[in-house]
Amino acid sequence: MTPHRPHPSRRIAIIGAGIAGLACARTLRQAGHDVAVFEAEPSPGGRMATVQTAFGGFDAGVQYFTVRDERFMQALQATAPDVVRRWSANAVRVLDERGRVAEAAPPAPESHWVAVPAMDSLPWRWAEPLAAAGALHLDTRVTRIARDRLSPTRWQLHTTGHGDEHLVHAGFDHVVLAVTASQAREMLQFSEQLAALPPALAAVDVAPCWTLMLAYPNAAQPGLHTLGPQWNAARSTHHRVSWLTRESSKPGRTAVERWTVQASAAWSREHERDDPARANAKLLRAFAEITGIHATPAHAEVRLWRQARTLVPLGRTHLWDDARGIGLCGDWCIGSRVEDAFVSGLALALAMDER
Ligand SMILES: Cc1cc2nc3c(=O)[nH]c(=O)nc-3n(C[C@H](O)[C@H](O)[C@H](O)COP(=O)(O)OP(=O)(O)OC[C@H]3O[C@@H](n4cnc5c(N)ncnc54)[C@H](O)[C@@H]3O)c2cc1C
């Protein structure tokens, strides 16, 4: 039986398959709308990312997530109970500049969750129904949003994809930008006939983050299970580093000794223009100072997230321009966490379905 629909079904383009875009797309599809998701990268997830190496995977972006909103818990339980696990990060320490434990681990006030076997397993799970319906366009970067030539009340998207292929996707009633704040600003500025930038969007501030990934396969020798400290995750007050974790301590991961190190927001901003080799060397030195691990890693790789952590959010769950049919969502609307991205995508979808 077709569910009763108080509002007509619409054709909606969603730009970005991070957690916000996926949450928005799922909700709109469930409400009966015709959704197409465009993602610039070859895989969904955005900053909920896994970097695969010969030594195992690294959670290069999101380290763990918390669940405070009942709707997020319901979505996880309904769609991905086998893909999320609690992680005993109650072992999180707070370290001083020289890597000494400054504060013992406080009892975890709430569960810390990770996706298994890798952090990108959750976005992949949420992307599956879209992919099965032919509604997920990976490796497809939206370069411009314009009025539809044949139907001027609608929108068309210009994209580039595999082998620099240029395409135009037409006939959308609405467009959702589920991208970072600066990507949204850029796209709105360079697209025709769009609203002037909402002033609140200009005030959003998101810091970059350098991430260092290290593997020590030789640590797995008889009698030597791990290198360095006995803790698995720590916040650090070192001026270069804010967070370190032993990847192999997370559920579902392989045993090879691997560390992920997140640079502080201040240091990342100051060193945003560094070349990767320089950032790698500096962060490796900080890692040795903090952990006492001076062995040369078999694998050391850095990645710069240009828009990582929200410092100043928008202060509203989403933006919706009803006259033009353009919506914006993302973690930066309300915060800096995976759950904020989910809530933002969900709130925008509900607002769009209501109109
Ligand atoms: C280093 C780091 C550590 C973090 N640690 C944690 C943590 O421990 N816990 C936590 O809760 N959160 C953490 N976060 C924050 C978390 O990653 C975000 O809150 C969340 O993933 C944001 O989701 P999103 O969908 O809003 O944006 P994104 O994940 O950034 O998704 C945006 C998507 O849009 C795509 N896109 C952009 N432009 C285009 C275009 N023109 N065309 C098509 N696609 C486009 C991008 O490729 C991307 O996939 C961390 C982030 C970083 C970077």
The ligand as an SDF file (V2000), in Angstrom:
LIG
                    3D

 53 58  0  0  0  0  0  0  0  0999 V2000
   40.7650   14.6130   12.1100 C   0  0  0  0  0  0  0  0  0  0  0  0
   39.3290   14.5770   12.5450 C   0  0  0  0  0  0  0  0  0  0  0  0
   38.9800   13.9680   13.7380 C   0  0  0  0  0  0  0  0  0  0  0  0
   37.6400   13.9250   14.1450 C   0  0  0  0  0  0  0  0  0  0  0  0
   37.3170   13.2400   15.2770 N   0  0  0  0  0  0  0  0  0  0  0  0
   36.0280   13.1120   15.6190 C   0  0  0  0  0  0  0  0  0  0  0  0
   35.6630   12.2860   16.7130 C   0  0  0  0  0  0  0  0  0  0  0  0
   36.5080   11.6370   17.3280 O   0  0  0  0  0  0  0  0  0  0  0  0
   34.3480   12.1990   17.0380 N   0  0  0  0  0  0  0  0  0  0  0  0
   33.3720   12.8570   16.3390 C   0  0  0  0  0  0  0  0  0  0  0  0
   32.1750   12.7210   16.6610 O   0  0  0  0  0  0  0  0  0  0  0  0
   33.7050   13.6380   15.2680 N   0  0  0  0  0  0  0  0  0  0  0  0
   34.9980   13.7790   14.9080 C   0  0  0  0  0  0  0  0  0  0  0  0
   35.3300   14.5410   13.8310 N   0  0  0  0  0  0  0  0  0  0  0  0
   34.2840   15.3170   13.1510 C   0  0  0  0  0  0  0  0  0  0  0  0
   33.4420   14.4520   12.2050 C   0  0  0  0  0  0  0  0  0  0  0  0
   34.2930   13.8970   11.2490 O   0  0  0  0  0  0  0  0  0  0  0  0
   32.4020   15.3210   11.5250 C   0  0  0  0  0  0  0  0  0  0  0  0
   31.6000   15.9280   12.5250 O   0  0  0  0  0  0  0  0  0  0  0  0
   31.4640   14.5700   10.5590 C   0  0  0  0  0  0  0  0  0  0  0  0
   32.0630   13.4630    9.9610 O   0  0  0  0  0  0  0  0  0  0  0  0
   31.0140   15.5780    9.5190 C   0  0  0  0  0  0  0  0  0  0  0  0
   30.1240   15.0020    8.5860 O   0  0  0  0  0  0  0  0  0  0  0  0
   29.5160   15.8880    7.4320 P   0  0  0  0  0  0  0  0  0  0  0  0
   28.6420   15.0060    6.6210 O   0  0  0  0  0  0  0  0  0  0  0  0
   28.9060   17.1110    8.0260 O   0  0  0  0  0  0  0  0  0  0  0  0
   30.7480   16.4130    6.5610 O   0  0  0  0  0  0  0  0  0  0  0  0
   31.8570   15.6000    5.7500 P   0  0  0  0  0  0  0  0  0  0  0  0
   32.1480   14.3050    6.4030 O   0  0  0  0  0  0  0  0  0  0  0  0
   32.9860   16.5460    5.5480 O   0  0  0  0  0  0  0  0  0  0  0  0
   31.1370   15.2860    4.3480 O   0  0  0  0  0  0  0  0  0  0  0  0
   31.1050   16.1900    3.2730 C   0  0  0  0  0  0  0  0  0  0  0  0
   31.1890   15.3820    1.9840 C   0  0  0  0  0  0  0  0  0  0  0  0
   30.9630   16.2400    0.8680 O   0  0  0  0  0  0  0  0  0  0  0  0
   31.8190   15.8420   -0.1780 C   0  0  0  0  0  0  0  0  0  0  0  0
   31.9590   16.9850   -1.0990 N   0  0  0  0  0  0  0  0  0  0  0  0
   32.5200   18.1930   -0.8320 C   0  0  0  0  0  0  0  0  0  0  0  0
   32.4620   19.0000   -1.9140 N   0  0  0  0  0  0  0  0  0  0  0  0
   31.8330   18.2810   -2.8730 C   0  0  0  0  0  0  0  0  0  0  0  0
   31.4600   18.5540   -4.2320 C   0  0  0  0  0  0  0  0  0  0  0  0
   31.7420   19.7380   -4.8080 N   0  0  0  0  0  0  0  0  0  0  0  0
   30.8250   17.5850   -4.9450 N   0  0  0  0  0  0  0  0  0  0  0  0
   30.5240   16.3920   -4.3810 C   0  0  0  0  0  0  0  0  0  0  0  0
   30.8700   16.0680   -3.1000 N   0  0  0  0  0  0  0  0  0  0  0  0
   31.4990   17.0050   -2.3660 C   0  0  0  0  0  0  0  0  0  0  0  0
   33.0970   15.4760    0.5350 C   0  0  0  0  0  0  0  0  0  0  0  0
   33.9350   14.6700   -0.2710 O   0  0  0  0  0  0  0  0  0  0  0  0
   32.5480   14.7450    1.7600 C   0  0  0  0  0  0  0  0  0  0  0  0
   32.3900   13.3630    1.5280 O   0  0  0  0  0  0  0  0  0  0  0  0
   36.6510   14.5650   13.3710 C   0  0  0  0  0  0  0  0  0  0  0  0
   37.0090   15.1710   12.1550 C   0  0  0  0  0  0  0  0  0  0  0  0
   38.3320   15.1550   11.7450 C   0  0  0  0  0  0  0  0  0  0  0  0
   38.6900   15.7440   10.4060 C   0  0  0  0  0  0  0  0  0  0  0  0
  1  2  1  0
  2  3  1  0
  2 52  2  0
  3  4  2  0
  4  5  1  0
  4 50  1  0
  5  6  2  0
  6  7  1  0
  6 13  1  0
  7  8  2  0
  7  9  1  0
  9 10  1  0
 10 11  2  0
 10 12  1  0
 12 13  2  0
 13 14  1  0
 14 15  1  0
 14 50  1  0
 15 16  1  0
 16 17  1  0
 16 18  1  0
 18 19  1  0
 18 20  1  0
 20 21  1  0
 20 22  1  0
 22 23  1  0
 23 24  1  0
 24 25  2  0
 24 26  1  0
 24 27  1  0
 27 28  1  0
 28 29  2  0
 28 30  1  0
 28 31  1  0
 31 32  1  0
 32 33  1  0
 33 34  1  0
 33 48  1  0
 34 35  1  0
 35 36  1  0
 35 46  1  0
 36 37  1  0
 36 45  1  0
 37 38  2  0
 38 39  1  0
 39 40  1  0
 39 45  2  0
 40 41  1  0
 40 42  2  0
 42 43  1  0
 43 44  2  0
 44 45  1  0
 46 47  1  0
 46 48  1  0
 48 49  1  0
 50 51  2  0
 51 52  1  0
 52 53  1  0
M  END
$$$$
